[in-house]
Each structure stands twice: as structure tokens, then as C-alpha cells.
Amino acid sequence: MVQWLRESRIASVILAVLRIYLGWLWLDAGWHKVVDGFDASGYLRNAVANPVVDKATGEALYPNFVAFLEHVALPNVGMINFLVAWGELLIGLGLILGVLTSAAAFFGLMLNFLFMFAGTVSSNPWMALIGVIVLAAGANAGKWGGDYFLLPWLRNMFGRLFGKGTPVRVVRAE
């Protein structure tokens, strides 16, 4: 299945639709946070005060994450506000435009899991599922986007930069 996702032309078209849909969800969420303002302090305080707990024992399921929220995220809430709002917006743009698609999918997954660790289910599992599919597909997910042009250019640039011999010549099977 992964090979089909990474190599099939049909998969690349399906992936383009999925990544654009996912990108729109991220872009919409990020746009509203950037334009309307965003303050995560209440959300973070609630996640610390009401952590996700095991129903049988009442113990916090993610105590390290709660400690991170309490001791790192809350004291630096201004930075968190900026990173979440602009991160969502840039993830959305990357997915919609098909530019650095794998990186955008990875960071989208990271945000999805951070939100789920804090106890927010909402659309996060659905978005995470689509994100895993897009990430597993690798470069084929951005074939019908900017990655078609950007990835060969980056390979050549880094090949020259790090002295990997002659620039890589990308031959595309059409």
C-alpha cells in the first residue's frame, strides 16, 4: 500500500485532493487565529487543571505532557500563541500549494497530537489520519503541486552545497 501511495499516478491525484482538503482545514483555522487574535492561555490552563485521565485509576495518562504545558508552554504563552496561529496557517499553505508537503504534513500531525494529548478530540483524529496518509506518500503527495519543481531544485542545491559530486539530474517517468 505504501509503495502504491509513493509511486502511483492515480494515488498522486487522490493525494492532491486529500492534501488540499487537509490544507484548507489548517489554513482556515490558522487564518482566524492570525486575523482575529489568539490566546491559548485559557486552553493551556484547562489542559493542566483537567488532564486526560485513565477512567479506571484516575491517573493522568500523559503526565510528562501536562508538566510540559505547566512549566514550559504556560510561562511562554506568547510564543505558543504565535507558533500555533502561524504554524496552522503555514501548514495549510504548504499542503494546499503542495510545497514541502511532507514537512507540512509532519508538523500538522505534531499539532494534532499535541491537541489530542491536551484532551481535545474534535476533528483532530480525522485530520491526523489524513496527515499520516499524506506523510506516508512522501514526495508523491506533492507531485501535483510546488514540490514537483521545488524538490529537484533542493536536491541539486544541497548536492552542490555539500559536495556530493555533480548535481543530481532528476528523470521523471511520465
Secondary structure, DSSP 8 states (H G I E B T S, - for coil): -HHHHHH-HHHHHHHHHHHHHHHHHHHHHHHHHHHH----HHHHHHHHHS--B-TTT--BS-HHHHHHIIIIITTTHHHHHHHHHHHHHHHHHHHHHTSSHHHHHHHHHHHHHHHHHTT--TTHHHHHHHHHHHHHHGGGGGTTSTHHHHHHHHHHHHHHHTT-SS--------
